[in-house]
């Protein structure tokens, strides 16, 4: 330890001597002070970038002549042009001269961070590095396109207040400032005037307002309330778009994993659940339909919100495991793949027997034929997933021998619709009931909760949605009913 201490002490003293003498040679009589540029980000293919390099003559007596002045780059490929002053250029004694360059970024290169430096050669000495360098980030160039124009299919002559929504889509990484937007009707003479309602211009569409740099495309969604009632924060929004077109253009994954719905409250971004509508669509279709939930209320018509966007274009690894929990969107949802989930069987007061209190079963009919033909055999497969609710799945349905008609029912768990605007219920069904309905048939009711434990009877009927399921109905078909108070 003593040996290294003495050796390093001498080494430090030796270096100090070298540094003391290093300021004397003539080649140090010129210095590149700084590299200045107003751009912290540049785009691939961008031209006309102005960069300034300040060079100082440290000789207090003699002028020096610059024969070479250039910029150097730690990353990427660039075309550099010296605009002024022309070479050779005289730098007076003890003076500073600013060399101005115009830089173009090659269109084909990687994204990344580049350090811009400078070098100068003069008759009085050379300098190959600035004291103050500049850094910029090379980005994918931005592109803005009008994605769609949405409005009424028909308008009446002399009418006013007709609304059209123009969705603008952007890609790339560079900043964008939208200064104006306008509609161009095919026959302008048919329209007295049209006025832009929102947003205000200029509108910042910059990457700093981007949720995640791994997603290359974004489309702003305008959610418009056309009702006279405030849309609550829990209201479900249905959004249909041409996902197949995005896949064909190479902008989205065929499995839809990269599709995200992002809510921006003006300060923070929030990724919210989106759920593919299993009843009407699928991914990679021209009419792909997804659902998401409002995060804040929207005032009555003509209230609207522009705080939601759909993002897409990430790679498969980054886009894996999207948030798609339907329980975070719908008031109630069940795909019958995770057990009973509160479903139960109840009986009607007029039925006093016990033989039919467990005839509803959750599972799959292994003897199903998929044909509704009055043979007491059900579907081969569920409409989606593996399971469905049905009567006597594993055995042929037997006669009850009871004189009463209404005996047992399948009951959902409690569903709270208080404050819900225009609630609806959708499902798929398949039934194979004896012809004529003399003995067997089905009904669909909305009953007052709470649901009592089986075998207690159902609550008071609030709505009769279907009075008689009769005969046969197959294959699976979608049914939708309004649950609004009647």
C-alpha positions as CSV (number, residue, x, y, z in Angstrom):
1,X,0.0,0.0,0.0
2,X,2.9,2.3,0.8
3,X,4.4,1.6,-2.6
4,X,1.3,2.5,-4.6
5,X,0.8,5.7,-2.6
6,X,4.2,7.0,-3.4
7,X,4.0,5.9,-7.1
8,X,0.6,7.7,-7.6
9,X,1.9,10.8,-5.9
10,X,4.7,11.0,-8.4
11,X,2.4,10.2,-11.3
12,X,0.0,13.0,-10.3
13,X,2.8,15.5,-10.1
14,X,4.1,14.4,-13.6
15,X,0.6,14.9,-15.2
16,X,0.4,18.3,-13.6
17,X,3.6,19.3,-15.3
18,X,2.3,18.1,-18.6
19,X,-0.9,20.1,-18.2
20,X,1.1,23.2,-17.2
21,X,3.0,23.2,-20.4
22,X,0.1,22.1,-22.6
23,X,-1.4,25.7,-23.0
24,X,1.7,27.0,-24.7
25,X,1.9,25.4,-28.2
26,X,0.5,27.3,-31.2
27,X,-2.1,24.7,-32.2
28,X,-4.2,25.7,-29.2
29,X,-4.5,29.4,-30.4
30,X,-8.0,28.6,-31.8
31,X,-11.0,27.1,-30.0
32,X,-14.5,25.8,-30.9
33,X,-16.6,27.3,-28.1
34,X,-20.1,25.9,-28.8
35,X,-22.5,24.1,-31.2
36,X,-25.9,25.8,-31.1
37,X,-29.2,24.5,-32.6
38,X,-32.9,25.3,-31.9
39,X,-33.9,21.7,-32.6
40,X,-33.9,19.1,-29.8
41,X,-35.6,16.6,-32.1
42,X,-35.2,16.0,-35.9
43,X,-37.0,13.7,-38.3
44,X,-35.6,11.3,-40.8
45,X,-35.5,13.1,-44.1
46,X,-35.9,16.5,-42.6
47,X,-34.0,19.3,-44.3
48,X,-33.1,22.9,-43.5
49,X,-31.9,22.4,-40.0
50,X,-29.8,25.4,-38.9
51,X,-26.7,24.7,-36.8
52,X,-24.2,27.4,-35.6
53,X,-20.6,26.8,-34.5
54,X,-18.8,29.5,-32.6
55,X,-15.0,29.6,-33.1
56,X,-12.7,31.9,-31.1
57,X,-9.2,33.1,-32.0
58,X,-7.2,32.9,-28.8
59,X,-4.2,34.8,-30.2
60,X,-4.4,38.4,-28.8
61,X,-2.1,39.8,-31.6
62,X,-2.4,38.0,-34.9
63,X,-5.4,37.1,-37.1
64,X,-5.9,33.5,-38.2
65,X,-7.4,32.0,-41.3
66,X,-9.9,29.1,-41.2
67,X,-9.5,26.7,-44.0
68,X,-11.8,23.9,-42.7
69,X,-15.0,24.2,-40.6
70,X,-17.2,21.2,-40.3
71,X,-19.7,19.4,-38.1
72,X,-19.3,15.9,-36.8
73,X,-22.0,13.5,-35.6
74,X,-22.0,10.6,-33.1
75,X,-25.0,8.9,-34.7
76,X,-26.7,8.7,-38.1
77,X,-26.0,10.1,-41.5
78,X,-26.3,13.7,-42.5
79,X,-25.6,16.1,-45.4
80,X,-23.9,19.3,-44.1
81,X,-23.6,22.5,-45.9
82,X,-21.6,25.6,-44.7
83,X,-23.6,28.7,-45.5
84,X,-21.4,31.4,-44.0
85,X,-18.8,32.6,-43.9
86,X,-17.1,31.2,-47.0
87,X,-13.8,29.5,-46.7
88,X,-11.1,30.6,-46.3
89,X,-12.4,32.9,-43.5
90,X,-10.4,35.3,-41.5
91,X,-10.8,35.3,-37.7
92,X,-9.4,38.6,-36.3
93,X,-7.2,38.5,-33.2
94,X,-9.0,37.9,-30.0
95,X,-12.3,37.7,-31.9
96,X,-15.2,35.2,-32.4
97,X,-16.8,34.1,-35.6
98,X,-20.0,32.1,-36.0
99,X,-20.1,29.5,-38.8
100,X,-23.6,28.7,-40.0
101,X,-24.5,25.3,-41.4
102,X,-27.6,23.8,-42.9
103,X,-28.1,20.1,-42.1
104,X,-30.3,17.5,-43.8
105,X,-31.1,14.1,-42.2
106,X,-30.9,11.0,-44.3
107,X,-34.3,9.4,-44.6
108,X,-33.1,5.9,-44.1
109,X,-31.5,5.5,-40.7
110,X,-32.3,4.4,-37.2
111,X,-33.9,6.4,-34.5
112,X,-31.7,7.5,-31.6
113,X,-29.8,10.3,-29.8
114,X,-27.0,12.1,-31.6
115,X,-24.3,14.4,-30.3
116,X,-23.4,17.2,-32.7
117,X,-19.8,18.4,-32.5
118,X,-17.6,20.6,-34.6
119,X,-14.0,20.9,-35.8
120,X,-11.9,23.7,-37.3
121,X,-8.5,24.0,-39.0
122,X,-6.8,27.4,-39.2
123,X,-3.4,28.9,-39.9
124,X,-3.0,29.5,-36.2
125,X,-4.0,26.0,-35.0
126,X,-6.7,23.4,-35.0
127,X,-9.5,22.3,-32.6
128,X,-11.4,19.0,-33.1
129,X,-14.1,19.3,-30.4
130,X,-16.4,22.0,-29.0
131,X,-16.5,22.9,-25.3
132,X,-20.3,22.9,-25.6
133,X,-21.9,20.3,-27.9
134,X,-25.5,19.9,-28.9
135,X,-27.7,16.8,-28.8
136,X,-30.9,16.0,-30.7
137,X,-33.1,12.9,-31.0
138,X,-33.7,11.5,-34.5
139,X,-37.3,10.5,-34.9
140,X,-39.6,8.9,-37.4
141,X,-41.3,11.6,-39.5
142,X,-44.8,12.4,-38.6
143,X,-47.8,12.0,-41.0
144,X,-51.3,13.3,-40.6
145,X,-54.3,11.9,-42.5
146,X,-58.0,12.4,-42.3
147,X,-59.2,9.0,-41.1
148,X,-62.9,9.5,-41.5
149,X,-65.8,12.0,-41.7
150,X,-68.8,11.0,-39.7
151,X,-72.2,12.6,-39.9
152,X,-75.9,12.1,-40.6
153,X,-76.8,10.1,-43.7
154,X,-79.5,12.6,-44.7
155,X,-80.1,16.2,-43.9
156,X,-83.2,18.3,-44.6
157,X,-83.1,21.4,-46.8
158,X,-83.2,24.5,-44.6
159,X,-82.1,22.6,-41.5
160,X,-79.4,23.7,-39.2
161,X,-77.3,22.2,-36.4
162,X,-76.3,19.2,-38.4
163,X,-73.1,17.8,-36.9
164,X,-70.1,16.3,-38.7
165,X,-67.1,14.8,-37.0
166,X,-63.7,14.6,-38.7
167,X,-61.2,12.2,-37.1
168,X,-57.5,13.0,-37.7
169,X,-54.9,10.2,-37.4
170,X,-51.2,10.7,-37.0
171,X,-48.2,8.5,-37.1
172,X,-44.4,8.9,-36.5
173,X,-42.6,10.6,-33.7
174,X,-42.0,14.2,-34.8
175,X,-44.0,17.1,-33.4
176,X,-47.1,18.3,-35.2
177,X,-49.0,21.5,-34.7
178,X,-52.4,21.6,-36.5
179,X,-53.3,25.1,-37.5
180,X,-56.6,24.6,-39.3
181,X,-59.1,22.1,-40.5
182,X,-62.1,22.5,-42.7
183,X,-64.8,20.5,-44.5
184,X,-65.1,20.4,-48.3
185,X,-68.6,19.4,-49.3
186,X,-68.9,18.1,-52.9
187,X,-71.6,20.6,-53.6
188,X,-70.8,23.7,-51.5
189,X,-73.7,25.6,-53.0
190,X,-76.1,23.3,-51.0
191,X,-74.7,24.6,-47.7
192,X,-75.1,28.2,-46.4
193,X,-72.2,27.8,-44.0
194,X,-70.5,25.5,-41.6
195,X,-68.7,26.3,-38.4
196,X,-66.0,24.4,-36.5
197,X,-67.0,23.9,-33.0
198,X,-63.9,22.3,-31.5
199,X,-61.0,22.0,-30.9
200,X,-59.4,25.4,-30.8
201,X,-56.4,26.0,-33.1
202,X,-53.5,25.8,-33.1
203,X,-53.9,22.2,-31.7
204,X,-50.8,20.5,-30.3
205,X,-50.6,17.0,-31.8
206,X,-47.0,16.6,-30.7
207,X,-45.3,13.4,-29.5
208,X,-45.2,14.9,-26.0
209,X,-48.9,14.4,-26.0
210,X,-48.4,10.8,-26.9
211,X,-49.2,8.0,-24.5
212,X,-46.5,5.5,-25.3
213,X,-43.7,5.7,-27.9
214,X,-44.0,2.0,-28.7
215,X,-47.4,2.7,-30.3
216,X,-46.9,4.3,-33.7
217,X,-50.4,5.3,-34.6
218,X,-53.2,7.2,-32.8
219,X,-56.7,8.2,-33.7
220,X,-58.6,10.6,-31.5
221,X,-62.2,9.6,-30.7
222,X,-64.9,12.2,-30.2
223,X,-67.7,10.8,-27.9
224,X,-70.8,12.8,-28.5
225,X,-73.9,12.8,-26.3
226,X,-77.0,13.0,-28.5
227,X,-79.4,12.5,-25.6
228,X,-81.0,15.1,-23.3
229,X,-79.6,13.3,-20.3
230,X,-76.0,13.5,-18.9
231,X,-74.0,10.4,-19.7
232,X,-72.7,9.0,-16.4
233,X,-69.0,8.1,-15.9
234,X,-69.9,4.4,-16.0
235,X,-71.7,4.6,-19.4
236,X,-70.5,1.9,-21.9
237,X,-69.3,3.2,-25.3
238,X,-69.6,1.0,-28.4
239,X,-66.9,1.7,-31.1
240,X,-66.9,0.1,-34.5
241,X,-63.9,0.5,-36.9
242,X,-62.2,-1.2,-39.8
243,X,-59.5,-3.3,-38.1
244,X,-59.0,-5.4,-41.2
245,X,-57.8,-2.3,-43.2
246,X,-55.3,-1.5,-40.5
247,X,-54.0,-5.1,-40.5
248,X,-53.7,-5.1,-44.3
249,X,-51.7,-1.8,-44.2
250,X,-49.3,-3.3,-41.6
251,X,-50.4,-0.9,-38.9
252,X,-52.0,-3.3,-36.5
253,X,-51.7,-6.9,-35.3
254,X,-54.2,-9.4,-36.7
255,X,-55.1,-10.6,-33.1
256,X,-55.9,-7.0,-32.0
257,X,-53.5,-7.1,-29.0
258,X,-52.1,-3.7,-29.9
259,X,-55.5,-2.0,-29.9
260,X,-55.6,0.3,-26.8
261,X,-58.1,2.9,-25.6
262,X,-56.4,5.7,-23.8
263,X,-58.1,8.4,-21.7
264,X,-56.2,11.8,-21.3
265,X,-57.6,14.1,-18.6
266,X,-55.4,17.0,-19.7
267,X,-52.5,16.0,-17.3
268,X,-52.2,12.2,-17.3
269,X,-52.8,9.3,-19.6
270,X,-54.8,6.3,-18.4
271,X,-55.0,3.0,-20.2
272,X,-58.6,1.7,-19.8
273,X,-60.1,-1.7,-20.5
274,X,-61.5,-2.4,-24.0
275,X,-63.4,-5.5,-24.8
276,X,-64.1,-7.1,-28.2
277,X,-67.8,-7.6,-28.7
278,X,-68.1,-11.4,-28.8
279,X,-71.7,-11.2,-29.9
280,X,-71.2,-9.3,-33.2
281,X,-67.6,-9.2,-34.3
282,X,-64.0,-10.3,-34.2
283,X,-60.5,-9.0,-34.8
284,X,-59.2,-8.4,-38.3
285,X,-62.7,-7.6,-39.6
286,X,-64.1,-4.6,-41.4
287,X,-66.7,-4.0,-38.6
288,X,-64.6,-4.9,-35.5
289,X,-66.6,-3.6,-32.5
290,X,-65.1,-2.9,-29.1
291,X,-66.6,-1.5,-25.9
292,X,-65.1,0.8,-23.2
293,X,-66.4,2.7,-20.3
294,X,-66.5,6.5,-19.9
295,X,-64.2,7.9,-17.2
296,X,-66.1,11.1,-16.6
297,X,-69.6,12.3,-17.3
298,X,-70.5,14.0,-20.6
299,X,-73.1,16.8,-20.5
300,X,-76.4,16.5,-22.3
301,X,-76.5,17.2,-26.0
302,X,-74.6,18.7,-27.6
303,X,-72.0,17.7,-25.0
304,X,-69.0,15.8,-26.3
305,X,-65.6,14.6,-25.1
306,X,-62.3,14.4,-27.0
307,X,-60.3,12.9,-24.2
308,X,-60.3,9.3,-25.7
309,X,-58.0,7.9,-28.3
310,X,-57.4,4.5,-29.9
311,X,-53.7,3.6,-30.2
312,X,-52.3,0.8,-32.4
313,X,-49.1,-0.3,-34.2
314,X,-47.0,-1.8,-31.4
315,X,-45.1,-5.1,-31.9
316,X,-46.4,-8.4,-30.6
317,X,-44.1,-8.6,-27.6
318,X,-44.9,-5.0,-26.4
319,X,-48.6,-5.4,-27.0
320,X,-49.1,-8.6,-25.2
321,X,-51.8,-8.9,-22.4
322,X,-54.0,-5.9,-23.3
323,X,-56.5,-4.8,-20.6
324,X,-59.8,-6.5,-21.6
325,X,-61.7,-7.3,-18.4
326,X,-65.5,-7.0,-19.3
327,X,-66.3,-6.6,-15.6
328,X,-64.6,-3.2,-15.7
329,X,-66.9,-2.1,-18.6
330,X,-70.3,-3.6,-18.3
331,X,-72.8,-3.5,-15.5
332,X,-72.9,-7.3,-15.7
333,X,-71.1,-9.8,-17.9
334,X,-70.7,-13.6,-17.8
335,X,-69.3,-15.9,-20.4
336,X,-70.1,-19.0,-18.2
337,X,-66.5,-20.1,-18.1
338,X,-65.8,-19.4,-14.4
339,X,-68.4,-21.3,-12.4
340,X,-71.8,-20.3,-11.2
341,X,-71.0,-16.6,-10.6
342,X,-74.2,-16.0,-8.6
343,X,-76.6,-17.8,-11.0
344,X,-79.2,-20.0,-9.2
345,X,-82.4,-21.9,-9.7
346,X,-85.7,-20.8,-8.4
347,X,-89.3,-22.0,-8.6
348,X,-92.7,-20.5,-9.1
349,X,-95.1,-20.4,-6.2
350,X,-97.6,-22.6,-8.1
351,X,-95.1,-25.4,-8.3
352,X,-94.9,-27.3,-5.0
353,X,-92.9,-30.3,-6.2
354,X,-89.2,-30.9,-5.7
355,X,-88.3,-33.0,-8.7
356,X,-87.5,-30.2,-11.0
357,X,-85.5,-27.8,-8.8
358,X,-82.1,-28.8,-10.3
359,X,-82.8,-29.4,-13.9
360,X,-80.8,-26.3,-15.1
361,X,-77.2,-27.3,-15.6
362,X,-74.0,-25.5,-16.5
363,X,-71.7,-27.3,-19.0
364,X,-71.9,-28.8,-22.4
365,X,-74.2,-31.4,-24.0
366,X,-72.0,-34.3,-25.1
367,X,-74.9,-35.8,-27.0
368,X,-75.9,-32.6,-28.8
369,X,-76.6,-32.7,-32.5
370,X,-76.8,-29.0,-33.2
371,X,-80.2,-29.3,-34.8
372,X,-83.4,-27.9,-33.4
373,X,-85.7,-30.7,-34.5
374,X,-87.8,-31.7,-31.5
375,X,-85.6,-34.5,-30.4
376,X,-84.5,-33.1,-27.0
377,X,-80.9,-32.8,-28.1
378,X,-79.1,-29.5,-27.8
379,X,-76.3,-27.7,-29.6
380,X,-72.9,-29.4,-30.3
381,X,-70.9,-26.4,-29.0
382,X,-71.5,-23.2,-27.1
383,X,-71.7,-20.1,-29.3
384,X,-68.5,-18.9,-27.6
385,X,-66.2,-20.6,-25.1
386,X,-67.0,-24.0,-23.8
387,X,-70.1,-23.8,-21.5
388,X,-73.7,-22.8,-21.5
389,X,-76.8,-23.1,-19.3
390,X,-79.4,-25.6,-20.3
391,X,-81.9,-28.1,-18.9
392,X,-80.9,-31.7,-18.6
393,X,-77.6,-31.4,-20.4
394,X,-76.5,-35.0,-20.1
395,X,-79.8,-36.8,-20.3
396,X,-82.9,-36.6,-22.4
397,X,-85.5,-34.2,-21.0
398,X,-88.3,-36.2,-19.3
399,X,-92.0,-35.3,-18.8
400,X,-92.7,-33.9,-15.4
401,X,-96.2,-35.3,-14.9
402,X,-97.1,-32.0,-13.2
403,X,-100.4,-30.3,-14.1
404,X,-98.9,-26.8,-13.5
405,X,-97.1,-25.2,-16.4
406,X,-94.5,-22.9,-14.8
407,X,-92.2,-24.7,-12.4
408,X,-88.5,-23.7,-12.3
409,X,-86.3,-21.0,-13.5
410,X,-82.7,-20.0,-14.0
411,X,-82.0,-16.8,-12.2
412,X,-79.1,-14.3,-12.7
413,X,-77.4,-12.7,-9.7
414,X,-78.6,-9.2,-8.5
415,X,-77.9,-6.5,-11.2
416,X,-78.2,-2.9,-10.1
417,X,-79.5,-0.7,-12.8
418,X,-80.1,2.4,-10.7
419,X,-79.0,5.5,-12.6
420,X,-78.2,3.5,-15.8
421,X,-79.2,5.1,-19.1
422,X,-81.1,2.9,-21.5
423,X,-79.8,-0.5,-20.2
424,X,-80.0,-3.4,-22.6
425,X,-79.4,-7.1,-22.3
426,X,-77.9,-9.2,-25.1
427,X,-77.3,-13.0,-25.2
428,X,-77.4,-15.9,-27.7
429,X,-79.9,-18.7,-27.4
430,X,-80.8,-22.1,-28.8
431,X,-83.8,-24.1,-27.8
432,X,-85.4,-27.4,-28.9
433,X,-88.9,-27.6,-27.3
434,X,-91.7,-29.9,-28.2
435,X,-94.0,-28.7,-30.9
436,X,-97.1,-26.7,-30.1
437,X,-96.2,-25.6,-26.6
438,X,-99.1,-27.4,-25.0
439,X,-97.0,-28.5,-22.1
440,X,-93.5,-27.1,-22.4
441,X,-92.5,-23.6,-23.1
442,X,-90.2,-20.9,-21.7
443,X,-90.6,-17.3,-20.6
444,X,-88.2,-14.4,-20.0
445,X,-88.8,-12.0,-17.1
446,X,-87.2,-9.2,-15.2
447,X,-88.0,-9.6,-11.5
448,X,-87.4,-7.4,-8.5
449,X,-84.4,-8.2,-6.4
450,X,-82.7,-9.1,-4.2
451,X,-82.5,-12.7,-5.4
452,X,-83.3,-15.0,-2.5
453,X,-81.4,-18.2,-1.9
454,X,-82.9,-21.3,-3.7
455,X,-85.4,-22.7,-3.6
456,X,-87.2,-19.5,-2.7
457,X,-89.5,-18.1,-5.3
458,X,-88.6,-15.3,-7.7
459,X,-89.3,-11.7,-6.8
460,X,-92.1,-9.6,-8.2
461,X,-92.2,-9.4,-12.0
462,X,-91.2,-6.0,-13.3
463,X,-91.1,-6.8,-17.1
464,X,-92.2,-9.7,-19.2
465,X,-89.7,-9.8,-22.1
466,X,-90.9,-13.0,-23.7
467,X,-94.2,-14.7,-22.8
468,X,-93.6,-18.0,-24.7
469,X,-90.5,-19.7,-26.1
470,X,-92.1,-22.3,-28.3
471,X,-91.1,-25.1,-30.7
472,X,-87.5,-25.0,-31.9
473,X,-84.9,-22.3,-32.5
474,X,-81.5,-23.1,-33.9
475,X,-78.6,-22.6,-34.5
476,X,-77.5,-20.0,-32.0
477,X,-79.1,-16.6,-32.5
478,X,-78.5,-13.3,-30.8
479,X,-81.3,-11.7,-28.7
480,X,-81.3,-8.2,-27.4
481,X,-83.9,-6.6,-25.0
482,X,-84.3,-3.2,-23.5
483,X,-84.3,-3.1,-19.7
484,X,-85.4,0.5,-19.5
485,X,-88.4,1.0,-17.1
486,X,-91.6,0.6,-19.0
